[in-house]
Amino acid sequence: MGKRAVGLAVVVLLALGLWMGLVRLRPAAHQPPPTGTARVILIPPSPTPSLTPLPSPTPTATVQRMTVTGTGGLGLRLREGPGLLRAVVTILNEGTSVWAFPESVEADGFRWRRVRTEDGAFEGWAAELYLAPADGAD
């Protein structure tokens, strides 16, 4: 193929591409405009807040100050959870004051209370049998 034939082919292709582009740009006279139904979504206004008072919260049980007692000087094992098989966190000496939380659990023949040392250094579970209300505690 000569240069003249290649040039003619390029001109023909350009003319064809231009004609195709013009056909696409021309509005289609034979097609009716799309018909669709418009949707209207009504959003109701937010309700006005009422002035009804909220119920007062239920009072939560409070912690109780207690003292380690009755261990015969051996101390009380503070455990990670209620039960004799739970790991020992520390041993609380006889007379140590702790804060006892209201929840208690039965396990291994003892009632266990969740306690925290007064300085907050240790927290765990102790057998309630070896805890007594601290002097002056409610």
C-alpha positions as CSV (number, residue, x, y, z in Angstrom):
1,M,0.0,0.0,0.0
2,G,1.3,3.4,-0.9
3,K,1.3,6.6,1.1
4,R,-1.6,7.8,-0.9
5,A,-3.8,4.8,0.0
6,V,-2.9,5.1,3.7
7,G,-3.8,8.8,3.6
8,L,-7.1,8.0,1.9
9,A,-7.9,5.3,4.5
10,V,-7.2,7.8,7.3
11,V,-9.5,10.4,5.7
12,V,-12.3,7.9,5.2
13,L,-12.0,6.7,8.8
14,L,-12.0,10.3,10.1
15,A,-15.1,11.1,8.0
16,L,-16.8,8.0,9.3
17,G,-16.0,8.8,12.9
18,L,-17.2,12.4,12.5
19,W,-20.4,11.2,10.9
20,M,-21.0,8.7,13.7
21,G,-20.4,11.4,16.3
22,L,-22.9,13.8,14.6
23,V,-25.5,11.0,14.5
24,R,-25.2,10.6,18.2
25,L,-25.4,14.3,19.0
26,R,-28.6,14.7,17.0
27,P,-31.8,14.3,19.1
28,A,-33.8,11.3,18.4
29,A,-37.0,12.6,16.9
30,H,-38.8,9.3,16.8
31,Q,-38.4,8.4,20.5
32,P,-41.0,9.9,22.9
33,P,-39.6,11.6,26.0
34,P,-39.3,9.2,29.0
35,T,-42.4,9.0,31.1
36,G,-42.0,8.3,34.7
37,T,-44.0,9.1,37.8
38,A,-42.5,11.5,40.2
39,R,-42.4,10.4,43.8
40,V,-43.0,12.7,46.6
41,I,-41.8,11.6,50.0
42,L,-43.3,13.5,52.9
43,I,-41.3,13.5,56.1
44,P,-43.4,14.3,59.1
45,P,-42.0,16.8,61.5
46,S,-40.3,15.5,64.6
47,P,-42.5,15.2,67.6
48,T,-42.3,18.0,70.1
49,P,-40.5,16.8,73.2
50,S,-42.8,16.3,76.2
51,L,-42.2,17.8,79.5
52,T,-42.9,14.5,81.3
53,P,-40.2,14.1,84.0
54,L,-37.9,11.1,83.6
55,P,-38.1,8.5,86.4
56,S,-35.4,8.9,88.9
57,P,-32.6,6.4,88.7
58,T,-32.7,3.4,91.1
59,P,-30.3,3.9,93.9
60,T,-27.3,1.6,93.5
61,A,-26.0,-0.3,96.4
62,T,-22.9,1.1,98.0
63,V,-19.6,-0.4,98.9
64,Q,-19.0,-1.4,102.6
65,R,-15.9,-0.9,104.6
66,M,-14.8,-4.3,106.1
67,T,-11.8,-5.7,107.9
68,V,-10.1,-9.0,107.4
69,T,-10.6,-11.2,110.5
70,G,-10.6,-14.8,111.8
71,T,-7.6,-16.0,109.7
72,G,-5.5,-17.0,112.8
73,G,-2.8,-14.7,111.5
74,L,-2.4,-16.5,108.2
75,G,-4.1,-13.7,106.2
76,L,-6.9,-13.9,103.6
77,R,-6.2,-14.9,100.0
78,L,-7.6,-12.4,97.6
79,R,-8.4,-14.3,94.4
80,E,-9.0,-13.3,90.8
81,G,-12.5,-14.7,90.9
82,P,-14.9,-16.5,93.3
83,G,-13.6,-20.0,94.1
84,L,-10.8,-21.9,95.7
85,L,-9.2,-22.8,92.3
86,R,-8.9,-19.2,91.2
87,A,-5.4,-17.6,91.1
88,V,-4.3,-15.7,94.2
89,V,-3.8,-12.0,93.6
90,T,-2.3,-11.3,97.1
91,I,-2.7,-12.2,100.7
92,L,-4.4,-9.6,102.9
93,N,-3.1,-9.5,106.5
94,E,-5.4,-9.9,109.5
95,G,-6.9,-6.4,110.3
96,T,-6.5,-5.1,106.7
97,S,-9.4,-2.8,105.8
98,V,-11.0,-3.3,102.4
99,W,-14.0,-1.9,100.5
100,A,-16.5,-4.7,99.8
101,F,-18.8,-4.4,96.8
102,P,-22.5,-5.5,97.3
103,E,-22.4,-8.4,94.9
104,S,-21.6,-11.9,96.3
105,V,-21.3,-15.3,94.7
106,E,-21.6,-18.8,96.2
107,A,-18.7,-21.1,95.1
108,D,-16.8,-24.0,96.6
109,G,-18.8,-23.9,99.8
110,F,-18.1,-20.2,100.5
111,R,-19.9,-16.9,99.8
112,W,-17.4,-14.7,98.0
113,R,-17.4,-10.9,97.9
114,R,-15.6,-8.7,95.4
115,V,-13.3,-6.4,97.4
116,R,-10.7,-3.6,96.8
117,T,-7.9,-2.6,99.2
118,E,-8.4,0.9,100.6
119,D,-5.4,2.2,98.7
120,G,-6.8,0.7,95.5
121,A,-3.7,-1.4,94.8
122,F,-5.5,-4.8,94.7
123,E,-9.0,-5.9,93.7
124,G,-10.4,-9.4,93.7
125,W,-12.6,-11.9,95.5
126,A,-12.4,-12.9,99.2
127,A,-14.3,-15.4,101.3
128,E,-17.0,-13.4,103.1
129,L,-16.5,-15.7,106.2
130,Y,-13.2,-13.8,106.9
131,L,-14.7,-10.3,106.5
132,A,-16.3,-8.3,109.3
133,P,-17.8,-4.8,109.2
134,A,-15.1,-2.3,110.1
135,D,-15.4,-0.4,113.4
136,G,-17.6,2.6,112.8
137,A,-19.0,1.2,109.5
138,D,-22.7,1.0,108.9
